[in-house]
Amino acid sequence: MEEATDAMRVRGERIAAILEEARAACGPHTWPSVERLLEAILQLQGEALERIVARAPPDLLGALLEDELCASLLRLHGLHPEPVERRIARALEQIRPRLVGQVRGLDLVEVDPSGCAVVAVLLREGRFDAKAVEAQIQEAVLEEAPELAEVRVVDERLRRAALGMAVLEVHR
């Protein structure tokens, strides 16, 4: 499964490189037309996928969601039938082991109507790059929920203080 993810990432990077080459070759006058063409193609693709998802029996839909490439295409078009909160929770569970020495708590606070997810993190004491931790969390969440406009990572201590809640440290 990880090989498939790596292969998809390589293809995505290749597509991004080709787009940059095309942008440079087209110049500022032609590129807007190319962008409109790509947007129209993606919109048509999204509408077709929406019809497929609406007509798909549950077992087929389940199989599509288990296929990483199909699931990522559904997420891209905002058609993933699994709620965004559940996908974010899965992303946080998947990244938690990589952050063991740096994070004690990692929880979704909310997803607001504008598409901003707020994730609270309770950092451990020690020397590590908090910005790198934040970037890893954002990347993991956006991979599962690319339709989000923003992923805001907030310090749980500061969030609780703003709410007037005391943060108690329990040492065992």
Secondary structure, DSSP 8 states (H G I E B T S, - for coil): -HHHHHHHHHHHHHHHHHHHHHHHHHHHHHHHHHHHHHHHHHHHHHHHHHHHHHH--HHHHHHHHHSHHHHHHHHHTT--SS-HHHHHHHHHHHHGGGGTTTEEEEEEEEE-TTSEEEEEEEE-SSSS-HHHHHHHHHHHHHHH-TT-SEEEEEEHHHHHHHTT--------
